[in-house]
Protein backbone atom coordinates (compact mmCIF):
# COMPACT_ATOMS: atom_id res chain seq x y z
CA UNK A 1 0.00 0.00 0.00
CA UNK A 2 1.53 3.30 -1.12
CA UNK A 3 1.19 6.31 1.19
CA UNK A 4 1.37 9.86 -0.15
CA UNK A 5 1.31 12.12 2.91
CA UNK A 6 4.23 14.31 1.80
CA UNK A 7 2.70 14.75 -1.66
CA UNK A 8 -0.53 15.96 -0.07
CA UNK A 9 1.40 18.40 2.12
CA UNK A 10 3.32 19.78 -0.87
CA UNK A 11 0.07 20.34 -2.76
CA UNK A 12 -1.43 22.19 0.22
CA UNK A 13 1.65 24.40 0.55
CA UNK A 14 1.82 25.15 -3.18
CA UNK A 15 -1.86 26.07 -3.17
CA UNK A 16 -1.02 29.07 -0.95
CA UNK A 17 0.75 30.66 -3.91
CA UNK A 18 -0.50 28.78 -7.00
CA UNK A 19 -4.24 28.48 -7.73
CA UNK A 20 -4.97 24.77 -7.43
CA UNK A 21 -1.43 24.07 -6.26
CA UNK A 22 -0.28 22.91 -9.73
CA UNK A 23 0.94 25.10 -12.60
CA UNK A 24 -0.82 22.93 -15.19
CA UNK A 25 -4.18 21.82 -13.89
CA UNK A 26 -4.11 18.88 -16.31
CA UNK A 27 -1.62 17.35 -13.86
CA UNK A 28 -4.03 17.44 -10.93
CA UNK A 29 -5.61 14.11 -10.05
CA UNK A 30 -6.79 11.91 -7.23
CA UNK A 31 -4.42 10.84 -5.78
CA UNK A 32 -2.28 13.84 -6.67
CA UNK A 33 1.29 12.62 -6.29
CA UNK A 34 4.40 14.81 -6.18
CA UNK A 35 7.19 13.05 -8.06
CA UNK A 36 10.72 14.16 -7.18
CA UNK A 37 12.83 11.94 -9.42
CA UNK A 38 12.57 10.02 -12.67
CA UNK A 39 15.08 7.57 -14.08
CA UNK A 40 14.47 5.23 -16.99
CA UNK A 41 11.12 3.52 -16.52
CA UNK A 42 10.76 4.50 -12.84
CA UNK A 43 9.60 7.54 -10.92
CA UNK A 44 9.97 8.26 -7.19
CA UNK A 45 7.53 10.36 -5.16
CA UNK A 46 8.12 12.69 -2.22
CA UNK A 47 7.31 9.89 0.22
CA UNK A 48 10.02 7.65 -1.24
CA UNK A 49 7.68 5.31 -3.14
CA UNK A 50 8.97 3.98 -6.47
CA UNK A 51 6.62 3.30 -9.38
CA UNK A 52 6.92 1.70 -12.79
CA UNK A 53 5.76 4.66 -14.83
CA UNK A 54 3.39 4.53 -17.79
CA UNK A 55 2.42 8.20 -17.64
CA UNK A 56 5.81 9.21 -19.12
CA UNK A 57 5.17 12.93 -18.91
CA UNK A 58 1.89 12.63 -20.86
CA UNK A 59 3.73 10.32 -23.31
CA UNK A 60 6.67 12.70 -23.85
CA UNK A 61 9.49 10.63 -22.33
CA UNK A 62 9.60 8.01 -25.07
CA UNK A 63 13.21 7.03 -24.44
CA UNK A 64 12.63 7.03 -20.67
CA UNK A 65 13.16 9.58 -17.95
CA UNK A 66 16.53 11.37 -18.05
CA UNK A 67 17.91 9.40 -20.96
CA UNK A 68 21.72 9.67 -20.65
CA UNK A 69 22.30 10.39 -24.35
CA UNK A 70 19.73 13.18 -24.42
CA UNK A 71 20.87 14.71 -21.13
CA UNK A 72 24.49 14.42 -22.28
CA UNK A 73 23.71 16.48 -25.39
CA UNK A 74 22.07 19.14 -23.23
CA UNK A 75 25.03 19.30 -20.85
CA UNK A 76 27.51 19.60 -23.73
CA UNK A 77 25.48 22.51 -25.10
CA UNK A 78 25.67 24.26 -21.73
CA UNK A 79 29.42 23.64 -21.52
CA UNK A 80 29.83 25.14 -25.00
CA UNK A 81 27.94 28.23 -23.75
CA UNK A 82 25.27 27.85 -26.45
CA UNK A 83 22.36 28.90 -24.32
CA UNK A 84 20.46 31.89 -25.75
CA UNK A 85 22.00 34.40 -28.15
CA UNK A 86 18.67 35.95 -29.12
CA UNK A 87 19.62 37.06 -32.64
CA UNK A 88 20.25 35.36 -35.96
CA UNK A 89 20.16 31.68 -36.88
CA UNK A 90 21.81 28.93 -34.87
CA UNK A 91 23.72 25.87 -36.00
CA UNK A 92 21.54 23.65 -33.81
CA UNK A 93 18.22 24.70 -35.34
CA UNK A 94 19.60 24.08 -38.83
CA UNK A 95 20.88 20.64 -37.86
CA UNK A 96 17.56 19.80 -36.23
CA UNK A 97 15.50 20.95 -39.23
CA UNK A 98 17.55 18.85 -41.65
CA UNK A 99 17.37 15.79 -39.38
CA UNK A 100 13.62 16.23 -38.88
CA UNK A 101 12.86 16.52 -42.60
CA UNK A 102 15.05 13.49 -43.28
CA UNK A 103 13.15 11.53 -40.62
CA UNK A 104 9.66 12.58 -41.73
CA UNK A 105 9.51 12.18 -45.53
CA UNK A 106 6.28 14.20 -45.78
CA UNK A 107 7.94 17.22 -44.14
CA UNK A 108 9.41 19.54 -46.77
CA UNK A 109 10.02 22.35 -44.27
CA UNK A 110 9.66 23.00 -40.54
CA UNK A 111 9.30 25.74 -37.99
CA UNK A 112 9.96 25.26 -34.30
CA UNK A 113 7.99 26.35 -31.23
CA UNK A 114 8.25 25.63 -27.54
CA UNK A 115 5.03 23.62 -27.15
CA UNK A 116 2.61 21.53 -29.18
CA UNK A 117 -0.19 24.00 -28.48
CA UNK A 118 1.80 26.76 -30.16
CA UNK A 119 2.40 24.47 -33.13
CA UNK A 120 -1.32 23.82 -33.67
CA UNK A 121 -2.00 27.54 -33.23
CA UNK A 122 0.37 28.38 -36.08
CA UNK A 123 -0.94 25.55 -38.27
CA UNK A 124 -4.46 27.00 -38.06
CA UNK A 125 -3.12 30.43 -38.96
CA UNK A 126 -1.42 29.03 -42.06
CA UNK A 127 -4.60 27.22 -43.12
CA UNK A 128 -6.68 30.36 -42.79
CA UNK A 129 -4.09 32.43 -44.66
CA UNK A 130 -3.86 29.89 -47.49
CA UNK A 131 -7.60 29.38 -47.97
CA UNK A 132 -8.82 32.85 -46.95
CA UNK A 133 -11.46 31.01 -44.93
CA UNK A 134 -12.16 31.07 -41.18
CA UNK A 135 -14.06 27.91 -40.20
CA UNK A 136 -12.28 24.83 -38.86
CA UNK A 137 -13.26 21.25 -37.99
CA UNK A 138 -11.97 19.41 -34.90
CA UNK A 139 -12.75 16.05 -33.33
CA UNK A 140 -14.93 15.23 -30.35
CA UNK A 141 -12.49 13.51 -27.99
CA UNK A 142 -9.42 15.10 -29.56
CA UNK A 143 -7.07 17.49 -27.78
CA UNK A 144 -5.14 20.01 -29.85
CA UNK A 145 -3.99 22.54 -27.26
CA UNK A 146 -5.07 25.33 -24.96
CA UNK A 147 -5.89 28.18 -27.41
CA UNK A 148 -9.36 29.50 -28.10
CA UNK A 149 -10.14 27.60 -31.30
CA UNK A 150 -9.35 24.15 -29.96
CA UNK A 151 -9.80 24.22 -26.17
CA UNK A 152 -12.99 22.20 -26.36
CA UNK A 153 -14.73 18.82 -26.52
CA UNK A 154 -12.25 16.36 -25.05
CA UNK A 155 -13.86 14.24 -22.31
CA UNK A 156 -17.30 15.84 -22.55
CA UNK A 157 -20.38 14.90 -20.57
CA UNK A 158 -23.38 13.71 -22.57
CA UNK A 159 -25.53 16.55 -21.25
CA UNK A 160 -23.10 19.05 -22.80
CA UNK A 161 -22.88 17.56 -26.30
CA UNK A 162 -26.03 15.47 -26.72
CA UNK A 163 -26.38 11.96 -28.14
CA UNK A 164 -24.65 10.54 -31.21
CA UNK A 165 -25.81 12.04 -34.46
CA UNK A 166 -24.58 11.60 -38.03
CA UNK A 167 -24.35 13.51 -40.21
CA UNK A 168 -24.12 16.51 -37.94
CA UNK A 169 -21.97 18.34 -35.42
CA UNK A 170 -21.84 18.82 -31.66
CA UNK A 171 -22.00 21.94 -29.49
CA UNK A 172 -18.72 23.69 -28.65
CA UNK A 173 -17.98 22.30 -25.17
CA UNK A 174 -15.36 24.77 -23.98
CA UNK A 175 -12.57 23.71 -21.65
CA UNK A 176 -12.19 27.28 -20.46
CA UNK A 177 -14.09 30.39 -19.61
CA UNK A 178 -13.04 33.48 -21.54
CA UNK A 179 -13.35 32.05 -25.06
CA UNK A 180 -15.14 34.64 -27.22
CA UNK A 181 -18.27 33.42 -28.97
CA UNK A 182 -16.79 34.76 -32.19
CA UNK A 183 -14.16 32.01 -31.88
CA UNK A 184 -16.49 29.18 -30.97
CA UNK A 185 -18.83 30.07 -33.85
CA UNK A 186 -16.01 29.21 -36.26
CA UNK A 187 -15.29 25.77 -34.76
CA UNK A 188 -17.24 22.70 -35.83
CA UNK A 189 -16.97 19.55 -33.76
CA UNK A 190 -17.64 16.13 -35.28
CA UNK A 191 -16.96 12.58 -34.20
CA UNK A 192 -13.78 10.84 -35.28
CA UNK A 193 -14.32 8.15 -37.94
CA UNK A 194 -17.46 9.96 -39.13
CA UNK A 195 -16.64 11.06 -42.67
CA UNK A 196 -20.23 11.97 -43.47
CA UNK A 197 -20.28 14.60 -40.74
CA UNK A 198 -17.16 16.20 -42.18
CA UNK A 199 -18.86 16.40 -45.57
CA UNK A 200 -21.99 17.80 -43.85
CA UNK A 201 -19.96 20.65 -42.33
CA UNK A 202 -17.89 21.53 -45.41
CA UNK A 203 -21.01 21.77 -47.52
CA UNK A 204 -22.51 24.30 -45.09
CA UNK A 205 -19.45 26.42 -44.22
CA UNK A 206 -16.29 27.82 -45.81
CA UNK A 207 -13.84 25.51 -44.03
CA UNK A 208 -10.13 26.35 -43.87
CA UNK A 209 -8.95 23.04 -42.44
CA UNK A 210 -9.65 19.94 -40.46
CA UNK A 211 -7.31 19.40 -37.50
CA UNK A 212 -7.19 15.95 -35.95
CA UNK A 213 -4.99 13.39 -34.26
CA UNK A 214 -4.66 10.56 -36.81
CA UNK A 215 -5.25 8.26 -33.83
CA UNK A 216 -7.29 9.71 -30.96
CA UNK A 217 -4.88 9.37 -28.06
CA UNK A 218 -6.39 11.68 -25.49
CA UNK A 219 -9.34 9.34 -24.92
CA UNK A 220 -7.24 6.18 -24.95
CA UNK A 221 -6.38 4.63 -28.31
CA UNK A 222 -9.07 5.08 -30.96
CA UNK A 223 -7.82 4.01 -34.38
CA UNK A 224 -9.03 5.13 -37.79
CA UNK A 225 -11.50 2.88 -39.55
CA UNK A 226 -10.41 1.59 -42.99
CA UNK A 227 -10.69 4.39 -45.53
CA UNK A 228 -11.35 7.19 -43.00
CA UNK A 229 -8.06 9.09 -43.26
CA UNK A 230 -7.96 8.45 -47.00
CA UNK A 231 -11.49 9.84 -47.22
CA UNK A 232 -10.43 13.00 -45.40
CA UNK A 233 -7.56 13.47 -47.85
CA UNK A 234 -9.89 13.11 -50.82
CA UNK A 235 -12.48 15.45 -49.32
CA UNK A 236 -9.84 18.09 -48.52
CA UNK A 237 -8.63 18.00 -52.12
CA UNK A 238 -12.21 18.13 -53.43
CA UNK A 239 -13.36 21.03 -51.25
CA UNK A 240 -10.12 22.99 -51.07
CA UNK A 241 -9.38 22.89 -47.34
CA UNK A 242 -6.16 21.75 -45.63
CA UNK A 243 -5.74 18.42 -43.87
CA UNK A 244 -3.70 18.88 -40.68
CA UNK A 245 -2.49 15.94 -38.61
CA UNK A 246 -1.83 16.73 -34.96
CA UNK A 247 0.97 14.24 -34.28
CA UNK A 248 2.00 15.74 -30.95
CA UNK A 249 1.20 12.39 -29.30
CA UNK A 250 1.34 9.94 -32.22
CA UNK A 251 4.46 11.50 -33.76
CA UNK A 252 7.76 9.82 -33.09
CA UNK A 253 6.22 7.38 -30.63
CA UNK A 254 4.81 5.17 -33.39
CA UNK A 255 7.36 5.57 -36.15
CA UNK A 256 10.30 7.76 -37.09
CA UNK A 257 8.19 9.21 -39.91
CA UNK A 258 5.16 9.79 -37.68
CA UNK A 259 1.89 7.90 -37.88
CA UNK A 260 1.42 9.41 -41.33
CA UNK A 261 4.24 7.15 -42.55
CA UNK A 262 2.30 4.12 -41.27
CA UNK A 263 -1.13 5.02 -42.60
CA UNK A 264 0.17 6.25 -45.96
CA UNK A 265 -1.90 9.44 -45.95
CA UNK A 266 -0.03 12.68 -46.62
CA UNK A 267 -1.38 15.69 -44.69
CA UNK A 268 -0.81 19.25 -45.84
CA UNK A 269 0.59 20.24 -42.45
CA UNK A 270 1.52 18.35 -39.29
CA UNK A 271 2.31 19.33 -35.74
CA UNK A 272 4.66 17.48 -33.42
CA UNK A 273 5.80 17.74 -29.80
CA UNK A 274 6.41 15.60 -26.72
CA UNK A 275 8.46 12.62 -27.92
CA UNK A 276 10.44 14.69 -30.44
CA UNK A 277 12.74 15.91 -27.63
CA UNK A 278 12.10 13.16 -25.06
CA UNK A 279 10.33 15.41 -22.61
CA UNK A 280 12.18 18.67 -23.23
CA UNK A 281 9.71 21.38 -24.32
CA UNK A 282 9.68 21.62 -28.10
CA UNK A 283 6.97 21.76 -30.75
CA UNK A 284 7.15 21.56 -34.53
CA UNK A 285 5.00 22.67 -37.46
CA UNK A 286 5.94 20.77 -40.60
CA UNK A 287 4.51 20.21 -44.02
CA UNK A 288 4.44 21.11 -47.67
CA UNK A 289 6.84 23.93 -48.48
CA UNK A 290 4.27 25.89 -50.46
CA UNK A 291 2.28 26.27 -47.24
CA UNK A 292 5.20 26.65 -44.83
CA UNK A 293 6.52 29.50 -47.01
CA UNK A 294 3.57 31.59 -45.87
CA UNK A 295 5.78 32.37 -42.87
CA UNK A 296 8.05 34.39 -45.19
CA UNK A 297 5.67 35.54 -47.93
CA UNK A 298 6.78 38.95 -49.23
CA UNK A 299 3.14 40.04 -49.37
CA UNK A 300 2.28 41.30 -45.90
CA UNK A 301 -1.39 40.46 -46.48
CA UNK A 302 -0.47 36.78 -46.84
CA UNK A 303 2.45 36.49 -44.44
CA UNK A 304 1.85 34.47 -41.26
CA UNK A 305 3.72 35.69 -38.21
CA UNK A 306 5.86 33.33 -36.18
CA UNK A 307 7.98 34.61 -33.30
CA UNK A 308 9.23 33.46 -29.95
CA UNK A 309 12.36 34.26 -27.97
CA UNK A 310 12.60 30.63 -26.89
CA UNK A 311 11.71 28.98 -30.21
CA UNK A 312 14.39 26.33 -30.86
CA UNK A 313 15.98 27.13 -27.50
CA UNK A 314 19.46 25.57 -27.81
CA UNK A 315 19.13 23.16 -24.89
CA UNK A 316 15.82 21.73 -26.07
CA UNK A 317 17.02 21.65 -29.68
CA UNK A 318 20.10 19.69 -28.62
CA UNK A 319 17.80 17.29 -26.79
CA UNK A 320 15.66 16.87 -29.93
CA UNK A 321 18.69 16.19 -32.12
CA UNK A 322 19.95 13.54 -29.69
CA UNK A 323 16.47 12.00 -29.50
CA UNK A 324 16.03 11.73 -33.27
CA UNK A 325 19.52 10.29 -33.67
CA UNK A 326 18.79 7.62 -31.08
CA UNK A 327 15.39 6.80 -32.58
CA UNK A 328 16.95 6.35 -36.01
CA UNK A 329 19.93 4.32 -34.78
CA UNK A 330 20.19 0.69 -35.90
CA UNK A 331 22.20 0.05 -32.75
CA UNK A 332 19.31 0.73 -30.36
CA UNK A 333 16.36 -0.65 -32.39
CA UNK A 334 13.98 1.49 -30.33
CA UNK A 335 10.80 0.68 -32.23
CA UNK A 336 11.47 -3.06 -32.27
CA UNK A 337 12.02 -3.03 -28.51
CA UNK A 338 8.88 -1.10 -27.56
CA UNK A 339 6.73 -3.10 -29.99
CA UNK A 340 7.90 -6.33 -28.38
CA UNK A 341 7.10 -5.02 -24.90
CA UNK A 342 3.75 -3.64 -26.05
CA UNK A 343 2.78 -7.01 -27.51
CA UNK A 344 3.86 -8.76 -24.30
CA UNK A 345 1.74 -6.40 -22.20
CA UNK A 346 -1.27 -6.77 -24.49
CA UNK A 347 -1.02 -10.57 -24.45
CA UNK A 348 -0.83 -10.57 -20.65
CA UNK A 349 -3.83 -8.29 -20.32
CA UNK A 350 -5.84 -10.51 -22.63
CA UNK A 351 -5.08 -13.46 -20.35
CA UNK A 352 -5.78 -11.61 -17.10
CA UNK A 353 -8.87 -9.48 -17.76
CA UNK A 354 -11.25 -12.36 -18.59
CA UNK A 355 -10.89 -13.31 -14.91
CA UNK A 356 -12.66 -10.07 -14.01
CA UNK A 357 -15.83 -11.38 -15.62
CA UNK A 358 -16.76 -8.09 -17.30
CA UNK A 359 -16.41 -6.84 -20.88
CA UNK A 360 -12.98 -5.42 -21.77
CA UNK A 361 -10.93 -4.49 -24.80
CA UNK A 362 -7.19 -3.81 -24.90
CA UNK A 363 -6.39 -1.17 -27.51
CA UNK A 364 -2.77 -0.71 -28.49
CA UNK A 365 -0.64 1.01 -31.09
CA UNK A 366 3.02 0.15 -30.62
CA UNK A 367 4.05 1.47 -27.21
CA UNK A 368 0.74 3.23 -26.45
CA UNK A 369 -2.14 1.32 -24.85
CA UNK A 370 -5.46 1.62 -23.06
CA UNK A 371 -7.81 -0.90 -21.49
CA UNK A 372 -11.48 -0.16 -22.07
CA UNK A 373 -14.17 -1.81 -20.00
CA UNK A 374 -16.40 -2.46 -23.02
CA UNK A 375 -16.64 -5.39 -25.41
CA UNK A 376 -15.20 -3.90 -28.61
CA UNK A 377 -12.66 -1.48 -30.00
CA UNK A 378 -14.08 2.05 -29.71
CA UNK A 379 -14.91 3.81 -32.96
CA UNK A 380 -15.46 7.35 -31.64
CA UNK A 381 -16.05 9.24 -28.40
CA UNK A 382 -19.79 8.60 -28.18
CA UNK A 383 -19.05 4.88 -28.50
CA UNK A 384 -16.84 5.16 -25.41
CA UNK A 385 -19.34 7.33 -23.60
CA UNK A 386 -22.15 4.84 -24.22
CA UNK A 387 -20.26 1.62 -23.46
CA UNK A 388 -17.19 2.15 -21.27
CA UNK A 389 -17.37 1.64 -17.48
CA UNK A 390 -15.71 4.86 -16.29
CA UNK A 391 -16.09 4.11 -12.57
CA UNK A 392 -14.42 0.71 -12.89
CA UNK A 393 -11.61 2.27 -14.93
CA UNK A 394 -10.78 4.83 -12.23
CA UNK A 395 -10.93 2.23 -9.45
CA UNK A 396 -8.64 -0.05 -11.48
CA UNK A 397 -6.08 2.74 -11.99
CA UNK A 398 -6.09 3.81 -8.35
CA UNK A 399 -5.55 0.24 -7.17
CA UNK A 400 -2.64 -0.16 -9.59
CA UNK A 401 -1.01 2.95 -8.10
CA UNK A 402 -1.19 1.29 -4.68
CA UNK A 403 0.68 -1.63 -6.26
CA UNK A 404 3.44 0.66 -7.54
CA UNK A 405 2.24 0.91 -11.15
CA UNK A 406 1.56 4.49 -12.21
CA UNK A 407 -0.67 5.52 -15.04
CA UNK A 408 -2.65 8.72 -14.75
CA UNK A 409 -5.66 8.05 -12.45
CA UNK A 410 -8.25 9.39 -14.85
CA UNK A 411 -10.44 7.18 -17.01
CA UNK A 412 -9.47 6.39 -20.63
CA UNK A 413 -6.03 8.00 -20.38
CA UNK A 414 -3.36 6.46 -22.59
CA UNK A 415 -0.57 4.38 -21.07
CA UNK A 416 2.90 4.76 -22.55
CA UNK A 417 5.75 2.26 -22.63
CA UNK A 418 9.20 3.80 -22.99
CA UNK A 419 12.41 2.46 -24.50
CA UNK A 420 13.74 2.29 -20.94
CA UNK A 421 11.11 -0.26 -19.89
CA UNK A 422 12.31 -3.84 -19.61
CA UNK A 423 10.65 -7.21 -19.91
CA UNK A 424 10.90 -7.44 -16.13
CA UNK A 425 8.91 -4.19 -15.83
CA UNK A 426 6.16 -5.67 -17.99
CA UNK A 427 6.09 -8.92 -15.99
CA UNK A 428 5.85 -7.00 -12.70
CA UNK A 429 3.08 -4.85 -14.20
CA UNK A 430 1.12 -7.93 -15.23
CA UNK A 431 1.58 -9.52 -11.79
CA UNK A 432 0.27 -6.33 -10.15
CA UNK A 433 -2.59 -6.19 -12.66
CA UNK A 434 -3.62 -9.74 -11.77
CA UNK A 435 -3.72 -8.85 -8.07
CA UNK A 436 -5.83 -5.77 -8.83
CA UNK A 437 -8.21 -7.70 -11.06
CA UNK A 438 -8.75 -10.24 -8.28
CA UNK A 439 -9.45 -7.45 -5.80
CA UNK A 440 -11.97 -5.84 -8.16
Secondary structure as the mmCIF struct_conf table of DSSP 4:
data_model
#
loop_
_struct_conf.conf_type_id
_struct_conf.id
_struct_conf.beg_label_comp_id
_struct_conf.beg_label_asym_id
_struct_conf.beg_label_seq_id
_struct_conf.end_label_comp_id
_struct_conf.end_label_asym_id
_struct_conf.end_label_seq_id
HELX_RH_AL_P HELX_RH_AL_P1 UNK A 5 UNK A 14
TURN_TY1_P TURN_TY1_P1 UNK A 15 UNK A 17
BEND BEND1 UNK A 18 UNK A 18
HELX_RH_3T_P HELX_RH_3T_P1 UNK A 19 UNK A 21
BEND BEND2 UNK A 22 UNK A 24
HELX_RH_3T_P HELX_RH_3T_P2 UNK A 25 UNK A 27
BEND BEND3 UNK A 30 UNK A 31
STRN STRN1 UNK A 35 UNK A 39
STRN STRN2 UNK A 40 UNK A 40
TURN_TY1_P TURN_TY1_P2 UNK A 41 UNK A 41
STRN STRN3 UNK A 42 UNK A 45
TURN_TY1_P TURN_TY1_P3 UNK A 46 UNK A 47
BEND BEND4 UNK A 48 UNK A 48
STRN STRN4 UNK A 50 UNK A 53
BEND BEND5 UNK A 54 UNK A 54
HELX_RH_AL_P HELX_RH_AL_P2 UNK A 56 UNK A 59
TURN_TY1_P TURN_TY1_P4 UNK A 60 UNK A 60
BEND BEND6 UNK A 62 UNK A 63
STRN STRN5 UNK A 65 UNK A 65
TURN_TY1_P TURN_TY1_P5 UNK A 66 UNK A 66
HELX_RH_AL_P HELX_RH_AL_P3 UNK A 68 UNK A 79
TURN_TY1_P TURN_TY1_P6 UNK A 80 UNK A 81
BEND BEND7 UNK A 83 UNK A 83
BEND BEND8 UNK A 87 UNK A 88
HELX_RH_AL_P HELX_RH_AL_P4 UNK A 91 UNK A 103
BEND BEND9 UNK A 104 UNK A 104
TURN_TY1_P TURN_TY1_P7 UNK A 105 UNK A 106
BEND BEND10 UNK A 108 UNK A 108
STRN STRN6 UNK A 109 UNK A 113
BEND BEND11 UNK A 114 UNK A 115
HELX_RH_AL_P HELX_RH_AL_P5 UNK A 116 UNK A 131
STRN STRN7 UNK A 135 UNK A 140
TURN_TY1_P TURN_TY1_P8 UNK A 141 UNK A 141
BEND BEND12 UNK A 146 UNK A 147
TURN_TY1_P TURN_TY1_P9 UNK A 148 UNK A 150
BEND BEND13 UNK A 151 UNK A 151
STRN STRN8 UNK A 152 UNK A 152
BEND BEND14 UNK A 154 UNK A 155
HELX_RH_AL_P HELX_RH_AL_P6 UNK A 158 UNK A 161
BEND BEND15 UNK A 163 UNK A 163
BEND BEND16 UNK A 166 UNK A 167
STRN STRN9 UNK A 170 UNK A 170
STRN STRN10 UNK A 174 UNK A 174
BEND BEND17 UNK A 175 UNK A 176
TURN_TY1_P TURN_TY1_P10 UNK A 177 UNK A 178
HELX_RH_AL_P HELX_RH_AL_P7 UNK A 181 UNK A 184
TURN_TY1_P TURN_TY1_P11 UNK A 185 UNK A 186
STRN STRN11 UNK A 187 UNK A 191
TURN_TY1_P TURN_TY1_P12 UNK A 192 UNK A 193
HELX_RH_AL_P HELX_RH_AL_P8 UNK A 195 UNK A 202
TURN_TY1_P TURN_TY1_P13 UNK A 203 UNK A 204
BEND BEND18 UNK A 205 UNK A 205
STRN STRN12 UNK A 207 UNK A 212
BEND BEND19 UNK A 214 UNK A 215
STRN STRN13 UNK A 216 UNK A 216
BEND BEND20 UNK A 218 UNK A 220
STRN STRN14 UNK A 222 UNK A 222
HELX_LH_PP_P HELX_LH_PP_P1 UNK A 223 UNK A 225
TURN_TY1_P TURN_TY1_P14 UNK A 226 UNK A 227
HELX_RH_AL_P HELX_RH_AL_P9 UNK A 228 UNK A 239
TURN_TY1_P TURN_TY1_P15 UNK A 240 UNK A 240
STRN STRN15 UNK A 242 UNK A 246
TURN_TY1_P TURN_TY1_P16 UNK A 248 UNK A 250
HELX_RH_AL_P HELX_RH_AL_P10 UNK A 251 UNK A 254
TURN_TY1_P TURN_TY1_P17 UNK A 256 UNK A 257
HELX_RH_AL_P HELX_RH_AL_P11 UNK A 259 UNK A 263
BEND BEND21 UNK A 268 UNK A 268
STRN STRN16 UNK A 269 UNK A 272
HELX_RH_3T_P HELX_RH_3T_P3 UNK A 274 UNK A 277
TURN_TY1_P TURN_TY1_P18 UNK A 278 UNK A 279
BEND BEND22 UNK A 280 UNK A 281
STRN STRN17 UNK A 283 UNK A 287
HELX_RH_AL_P HELX_RH_AL_P12 UNK A 289 UNK A 292
HELX_RH_3T_P HELX_RH_3T_P4 UNK A 293 UNK A 296
BEND BEND23 UNK A 298 UNK A 299
TURN_TY1_P TURN_TY1_P19 UNK A 300 UNK A 302
HELX_LH_PP_P HELX_LH_PP_P2 UNK A 303 UNK A 305
TURN_TY1_P TURN_TY1_P20 UNK A 309 UNK A 312
HELX_RH_AL_P HELX_RH_AL_P13 UNK A 314 UNK A 328
TURN_TY1_P TURN_TY1_P21 UNK A 330 UNK A 332
HELX_RH_AL_P HELX_RH_AL_P14 UNK A 334 UNK A 352
HELX_RH_3T_P HELX_RH_3T_P5 UNK A 353 UNK A 356
TURN_TY1_P TURN_TY1_P22 UNK A 357 UNK A 357
BEND BEND24 UNK A 358 UNK A 358
STRN STRN18 UNK A 361 UNK A 365
TURN_TY1_P TURN_TY1_P23 UNK A 366 UNK A 367
STRN STRN19 UNK A 368 UNK A 372
BEND BEND25 UNK A 373 UNK A 376
BEND BEND26 UNK A 380 UNK A 380
HELX_RH_AL_P HELX_RH_AL_P15 UNK A 381 UNK A 387
HELX_RH_AL_P HELX_RH_AL_P16 UNK A 390 UNK A 402
TURN_TY1_P TURN_TY1_P24 UNK A 403 UNK A 404
STRN STRN20 UNK A 405 UNK A 406
BEND BEND27 UNK A 409 UNK A 410
TURN_TY1_P TURN_TY1_P25 UNK A 411 UNK A 412
HELX_LH_PP_P HELX_LH_PP_P3 UNK A 413 UNK A 414
STRN STRN21 UNK A 415 UNK A 416
TURN_TY1_P TURN_TY1_P26 UNK A 419 UNK A 420
HELX_RH_AL_P HELX_RH_AL_P17 UNK A 423 UNK A 439
#
